[in-house]
């Protein structure tokens, strides 16, 4: 199971800008753990969405339980795979 869930929704408003949102529930851990997970997701989005994201869409990354222990490179690979799946 991946360390996050990616939701992508086309806004259909003619604006080519990509928007990004992040959420991590309290089930993941305390505030320190949730904020660390959000920082990791922000870093991944900053790195990958400009080149692989869907223009004119909202992207939401939802942190999952195994995401905080997962290696950053593994999370990166999972996000690349998810973005390619969405682009199809």
Backbone as a printed PyTorch tensor [residue, N CA C, xyz], in Angstrom:
tensor([[[  0.8520,  -1.1850,   0.0000],
         [  0.0000,   0.0000,   0.0000],
         [  0.8900,   1.2380,   0.0000]],

        [[  0.5810,   2.2120,  -0.8820],
         [  1.4060,   3.4290,  -0.9480],
         [  1.2890,   4.2680,   0.3160]],

        [[  2.2230,   5.1840,   0.4870],
         [  2.2380,   6.0460,   1.6570],
         [  1.2950,   7.2190,   1.5670]],

        [[  0.5730,   7.3330,   0.4520],
         [ -0.3570,   8.4380,   0.2640],
         [ -1.3920,   8.0420,  -0.7720]],

        [[ -2.4180,   8.8610,  -0.8900],
         [ -3.4300,   8.7170,  -1.9400],
         [ -3.4130,  10.0140,  -2.7310]],

        [[ -3.4510,   9.9050,  -4.0470],
         [ -3.4820,  11.0820,  -4.9110],
         [ -4.8610,  11.1980,  -5.5460]],

        [[ -5.4920,  12.3470,  -5.3570],
         [ -6.7670,  12.6480,  -6.0170],
         [ -6.5250,  13.8010,  -6.9860]],

        [[ -7.0050,  13.6560,  -8.2000],
         [ -6.8650,  14.7150,  -9.2100],
         [ -8.2380,  14.9730,  -9.8020]],

        [[ -8.6200,  16.2380,  -9.8200],
         [ -9.9330,  16.6240, -10.3520],
         [ -9.7600,  17.8190, -11.2740]],

        [[-10.2120,  17.6690, -12.5020],
         [-10.1680,  18.7600, -13.4690],
         [-11.2000,  19.8130, -13.0770]],

        [[-10.7640,  21.0770, -13.0150],
         [-11.6750,  22.1470, -12.6030],
         [-12.5920,  22.6070, -13.7280]],

        [[-12.1780,  22.4280, -14.9670],
         [-12.9620,  22.8360, -16.1460],
         [-13.3440,  24.3160, -16.1140]],

        [[-12.4110,  25.1430, -15.6770],
         [-12.6890,  26.5760, -15.6420],
         [-11.8130,  27.3630, -16.6220]],

        [[-11.0130,  26.6580, -17.4260],
         [-10.1760,  27.3250, -18.4130],
         [ -8.8660,  27.8590, -17.8710]],

        [[ -8.6510,  27.7950, -16.5780],
         [ -7.4110,  28.2650, -15.9740],
         [ -6.3930,  27.1160, -15.9990]],

        [[ -5.2260,  27.3010, -16.6370],
         [ -4.2530,  26.2070, -16.7450],
         [ -3.4320,  25.9620, -15.4740]],

        [[ -3.6380,  26.7630, -14.4580],
         [ -2.8430,  26.6260, -13.2370],
         [ -3.1970,  25.3420, -12.4790]],

        [[ -2.1690,  24.7210, -11.8950],
         [ -2.3780,  23.5480, -11.0480],
         [ -2.4930,  24.0140,  -9.6050]],

        [[ -3.4180,  23.4290,  -8.8750],
         [ -3.5330,  23.7190,  -7.4460],
         [ -3.2630,  22.4380,  -6.6870]],

        [[ -2.6940,  22.5870,  -5.4830],
         [ -2.2950,  21.4220,  -4.6940],
         [ -2.8110,  21.5880,  -3.2720]],

        [[ -3.2730,  20.4750,  -2.7000],
         [ -3.7090,  20.4510,  -1.3130],
         [ -3.1280,  19.2330,  -0.6180]],

        [[ -2.9370,  19.3330,   0.6830],
         [ -2.3560,  18.2520,   1.4710],
         [ -3.2150,  18.0190,   2.6990]],

        [[ -3.3870,  16.7650,   3.0570],
         [ -4.1100,  16.4510,   4.2790],
         [ -3.5360,  15.1850,   4.8930]],

        [[ -3.4420,  15.2000,   6.2120],
         [ -2.9840,  14.0400,   6.9830],
         [ -3.8750,  13.9770,   8.2170]],

        [[ -4.5460,  12.8530,   8.4210],
         [ -5.4980,  12.7430,   9.5270],
         [ -4.7940,  12.4980,  10.8600]],

        [[ -5.5400,  12.6770,  11.9350],
         [ -4.9990,  12.4570,  13.2720],
         [ -4.6850,  11.0010,  13.5400]],

        [[ -5.2130,  10.0910,  12.7190],
         [ -4.9160,   8.6660,  12.8730],
         [ -3.4410,   8.3700,  12.6220]],

        [[ -2.7760,   9.2480,  11.8830],
         [ -1.3660,   9.0440,  11.5300],
         [ -0.4700,   9.2500,  12.7490]],

        [[ -0.7880,  10.2030,  13.5800],
         [  0.0330,  10.4670,  14.7480],
         [ -0.2240,  11.8520,  15.3010]],

        [[  0.6860,  12.2830,  16.1620],
         [  0.5210,  13.6100,  16.7630],
         [  0.8940,  14.7010,  15.7500]],

        [[  0.8240,  15.9420,  16.1710],
         [  1.0400,  17.0740,  15.2670],
         [  2.4320,  17.0620,  14.6450]],

        [[  3.4260,  16.6560,  15.4010],
         [  4.7950,  16.6210,  14.8880],
         [  4.9010,  15.6410,  13.7220]],

        [[  4.3230,  14.4690,  13.8860],
         [  4.3670,  13.4420,  12.8410],
         [  3.5650,  13.8800,  11.6230]],

        [[  2.3720,  14.4450,  11.8510],
         [  1.5440,  14.9030,  10.7330],
         [  2.2330,  16.0140,   9.9560]],

        [[  2.8570,  16.9520,  10.6560],
         [  3.5480,  18.0470,   9.9710],
         [  4.7530,  17.5400,   9.1900]],

        [[  5.4600,  16.5420,   9.7190],
         [  6.5960,  15.9570,   8.9980],
         [  6.1070,  15.3120,   7.7040]],

        [[  4.9940,  14.6170,   7.7850],
         [  4.4250,  13.9830,   6.5950],
         [  4.0090,  15.0360,   5.5730]],

        [[  3.3970,  16.1230,   6.0250],
         [  3.0010,  17.1900,   5.1050],
         [  4.2170,  17.8270,   4.4430]],

        [[  5.2990,  18.0130,   5.2020],
         [  6.5260,  18.5720,   4.6170],
         [  7.0740,  17.6680,   3.5250]],

        [[  7.0260,  16.3510,   3.7620],
         [  7.4970,  15.4050,   2.7470],
         [  6.6150,  15.4720,   1.5030]],

        [[  5.3010,  15.5390,   1.6930],
         [  4.3870,  15.6220,   0.5570],
         [  4.5740,  16.9290,  -0.2100]],

        [[  4.7790,  18.0360,   0.5040],
         [  5.0230,  19.3260,  -0.1540],
         [  6.2810,  19.2800,  -0.9980]],

        [[  7.3290,  18.6730,  -0.4540],
         [  8.5850,  18.5620,  -1.1790],
         [  8.4170,  17.7350,  -2.4530]],

        [[  7.6920,  16.6270,  -2.3430],
         [  7.4300,  15.7960,  -3.5280],
         [  6.6380,  16.5710,  -4.5750]],

        [[  5.6090,  17.2830,  -4.1340],
         [  4.7800,  18.0460,  -5.0630],
         [  5.5890,  19.1480,  -5.7400]],

        [[  6.4130,  19.8350,  -4.9860],
         [  7.2360,  20.9040,  -5.5380],
         [  8.1870,  20.3620,  -6.6060]],

        [[  8.6720,  19.1540,  -6.3790],
         [  9.6350,  18.5460,  -7.2890],
         [  8.9770,  17.9610,  -8.5430]],

        [[  7.8250,  17.3130,  -8.3990],
         [  7.2680,  16.5160,  -9.4980],
         [  6.0710,  17.1180, -10.2200]],

        [[  5.2480,  17.8890,  -9.5430],
         [  4.0330,  18.3720, -10.1860],
         [  4.2650,  19.3360, -11.3480]],

        [[  5.2480,  20.2220, -11.3070],
         [  5.4130,  21.1170, -12.4640],
         [  5.6370,  20.3690, -13.7800]],

        [[  6.3250,  19.2510, -13.7330],
         [  6.6070,  18.5210, -14.9710],
         [  5.6190,  17.3950, -15.2430]],

        [[  5.0360,  16.7880, -14.2070],
         [  4.1920,  15.6100, -14.3880],
         [  2.7260,  15.8230, -14.0290]],

        [[  2.3800,  16.9630, -13.4730],
         [  1.0030,  17.1910, -13.0380],
         [  0.0660,  17.4990, -14.1890]],

        [[ -1.2130,  17.5380, -13.8960],
         [ -2.2490,  17.8120, -14.8850],
         [ -2.6020,  19.2930, -14.8030]],

        [[ -2.4080,  20.0080, -15.8980],
         [ -2.7260,  21.4280, -15.9320],
         [ -4.2190,  21.6700, -15.7910]],

        [[ -4.5940,  22.7010, -15.0570],
         [ -6.0060,  23.0360, -14.8710],
         [ -6.7390,  22.1020, -13.9260]],

        [[ -5.9950,  21.4110, -13.0700],
         [ -6.6150,  20.4420, -12.1670],
         [ -6.1970,  20.7220, -10.7250]],

        [[ -7.0200,  20.2150,  -9.8040],
         [ -6.6890,  20.2420,  -8.3860],
         [ -6.0670,  18.9000,  -8.0250]],

        [[ -4.9270,  18.9330,  -7.3520],
         [ -4.2460,  17.7270,  -6.8960],
         [ -4.3040,  17.7100,  -5.3760]],

        [[ -4.7570,  16.6190,  -4.8010],
         [ -4.8160,  16.4870,  -3.3470],
         [ -4.0240,  15.2490,  -2.9520]],

        [[ -3.0520,  15.4270,  -2.0760],
         [ -2.2490,  14.3250,  -1.5540],
         [ -2.7070,  14.0540,  -0.1260]],

        [[ -3.1600,  12.8370,   0.1110],
         [ -3.6510,  12.4330,   1.4230],
         [ -2.6320,  11.4740,   2.0230]],

        [[ -2.0020,  11.8740,   3.1140],
         [ -1.0040,  11.0430,   3.7680],
         [ -1.6280,   9.8120,   4.4070]],

        [[ -0.9720,   8.6760,   4.2490],
         [ -1.4480,   7.4220,   4.8290],
         [ -0.4990,   6.9540,   5.9180]],

        [[ -0.9330,   5.9280,   6.6360],
         [ -0.2130,   5.4430,   7.8070],
         [  1.2400,   5.0680,   7.5390]],

        [[  1.5330,   4.3460,   6.4740],
         [  2.8930,   3.8870,   6.2250],
         [  3.8030,   4.9340,   5.6140]],

        [[  3.2870,   6.0940,   5.2860],
         [  4.0540,   7.1040,   4.5640],
         [  5.2000,   7.7180,   5.3420]],

        [[  5.0660,   7.8430,   6.6330],
         [  6.1000,   8.5290,   7.4010],
         [  7.3390,   7.6600,   7.5670]],

        [[  7.1600,   6.3390,   7.6250],
         [  8.3110,   5.4520,   7.7720],
         [  8.9540,   5.1310,   6.4280]],

        [[  8.2340,   5.3660,   5.3490],
         [  8.7070,   5.0120,   4.0170],
         [  9.8450,   5.9260,   3.5740]],

        [[ 10.7730,   5.3510,   2.8390],
         [ 11.9120,   6.0900,   2.2990],
         [ 11.4040,   7.1570,   1.3150]],

        [[ 12.0720,   8.3050,   1.2930],
         [ 11.6620,   9.3980,   0.4160],
         [ 11.7010,   8.9750,  -1.0500]],

        [[ 12.7210,   8.2090,  -1.4260],
         [ 12.8370,   7.7490,  -2.8180],
         [ 11.6660,   6.8480,  -3.1930]],

        [[ 11.2000,   6.0330,  -2.2650],
         [ 10.0450,   5.1710,  -2.5330],
         [  8.7820,   6.0080,  -2.7060]],

        [[  8.6050,   7.0310,  -1.8840],
         [  7.4500,   7.9210,  -2.0330],
         [  7.4990,   8.6380,  -3.3810]],

        [[  8.6960,   9.0560,  -3.7710],
         [  8.8710,   9.7410,  -5.0490],
         [  8.4730,   8.8230,  -6.2010]],

        [[  8.9280,   7.5930,  -6.1600],
         [  8.5950,   6.6160,  -7.1990],
         [  7.0850,   6.3750,  -7.2560]],

        [[  6.4560,   6.2780,  -6.0900],
         [  5.0010,   6.0640,  -6.0440],
         [  4.2460,   7.2480,  -6.6390]],

        [[  4.7140,   8.4710,  -6.3760],
         [  4.0330,   9.6480,  -6.9100],
         [  4.2020,   9.7250,  -8.4240]],

        [[  5.3890,   9.4170,  -8.9140],
         [  5.6050,   9.4030, -10.3650],
         [  4.6680,   8.3960, -11.0220]],

        [[  4.5640,   7.2190, -10.4270],
         [  3.6890,   6.1750, -10.9550],
         [  2.2310,   6.6240, -10.9370]],

        [[  1.7950,   7.2540,  -9.8440],
         [  0.4170,   7.7150,  -9.7350],
         [  0.1220,   8.8200, -10.7520]],

        [[  1.0620,   9.7350, -10.9550],
         [  0.8500,  10.8140, -11.9200],
         [  0.7830,  10.2820, -13.3510]],

        [[  1.5910,   9.2670, -13.6600],
         [  1.5280,   8.6590, -14.9940],
         [  0.1880,   7.9770, -15.2030]],

        [[ -0.3270,   7.3390, -14.1530],
         [ -1.6260,   6.6700, -14.2470],
         [ -2.7380,   7.6880, -14.4860]],

        [[ -2.6480,   8.8310, -13.8290],
         [ -3.6600,   9.8780, -13.9940],
         [ -3.5950,  10.4750, -15.3880]],

        [[ -2.3940,  10.6150, -15.9380],
         [ -2.2250,  11.2470, -17.2420],
         [ -2.8410,  10.4170, -18.3730]],

        [[ -3.0130,   9.1140, -18.1600],
         [ -3.6060,   8.2510, -19.2100],
         [ -5.0360,   8.5510, -19.4730]]])
